[in-house]
Amino acid sequence: MSSTTYEPDPNQYLIQLFRRALHGMRADRWVAGAFGGDDFSHVISLGKAGEAMAAAAYRILGGRLEAGFAAWPRGYGTGELAGDAPIECFKGAHPVPDESSLRAGSALHAFCTRLPAHARVAVLISGGTSAAVEYPAAGIDLDFLVRLNRWLLASGLPIRDVNRVRGVFSELKAGGLGAWLGSRVTTGFVLSDIPGGEIDWVGGGPLSQAPVVDWPRLPGWIEARRPEYPPRWRRPIELKLLAGPDQLLTVVKKLGARPGPMLTGDARDVGRGLARSLRSLPGGLYGWVGETTVRLPRHPGRGGRCRQLALAAAVELYGRDGWCLLAAGSDGHDGTDPTAGAVVDGNSIARGGTIEEARRALRRADSGGFLQRAGSEFRSGPTGTNVSDLVLAWRQ
């Protein structure tokens, strides 16, 4: 498709391209390519793409699969795992763990203890594992984990730092799952949502032996509970990348978009920067991938990093014709509600209120409330993948 060919409604054109891009990133495509000739007898599949990856593994292995375990956050299931699959399934919470997350963690521990010594285990990991499946470290209770995760989500820290902090307070993360698997032959397959394709700390690093270094600056109440970080096992486990932001950008380029640099940093600043760049760019279709952050105020509104980015761009290009921008999560969620993101143009601010109200919404992290009034939010439903956020922009 040409980068300058678009539907009568450019906003709908970007939504269609978003769906096409995610179809190319579905977890089952990457699992099928990664398994190759490996003959696994057992599967563990975790995170937002947990059901999609487990279903793909079962389709590939068929009757050779002796048993499996899958857990994913509520609202992220795709409904594609066959009912006759010999796979235990659990649903946990996201983005903050709850009792269901602890039940899933206990069930995973029990599953690992029952594995026969001859088991050949494929562990499939995607983002969202950290909250959906949890087994707290000794002396750490659910109340502390809830407070910790809420602070981390509001901190604005990069996702790799968030995952490393979570890992220290868990018996499952930071190599804990590897310790549970012991000497069994194990290979890890990671669907990465971290810019740069980093895989060690996706999902809190359940198979990672990497030490926790460059500890970020944290409040005293977290530091006071910080456990020691002992090496949990000495046997290295091979980790293989299924797909990540780089592969998503490749798919976007195949759709005809001109790629931009990886997105990182504060969502509001990034949205402003992209909008300003659009003013000087020639007409056509542009694409960026990555994950920004939002530092939440004391009493935030409704929204997420994608809607924050989109609203900031809409403010910057308020009243200008001939452009539109989509920002959405590849997992089909932005923030804590099942809204994928938003698509905005020069008239979005006027449809949602005033420019002053839009700026106030950005300060309050209430981009979702404003964009809902503007009719700019959209939902994709479960996507079966999680490989960072996608921003598409079209300029006449």
Summary of the structure (lengths in Angstrom):
residues: 396
radius of gyration: 21.0
end to end distance: 16.0
largest distance: 65.7
contacts: 1474
relative contact order: 0.14
helix: 39%
strand: 19%
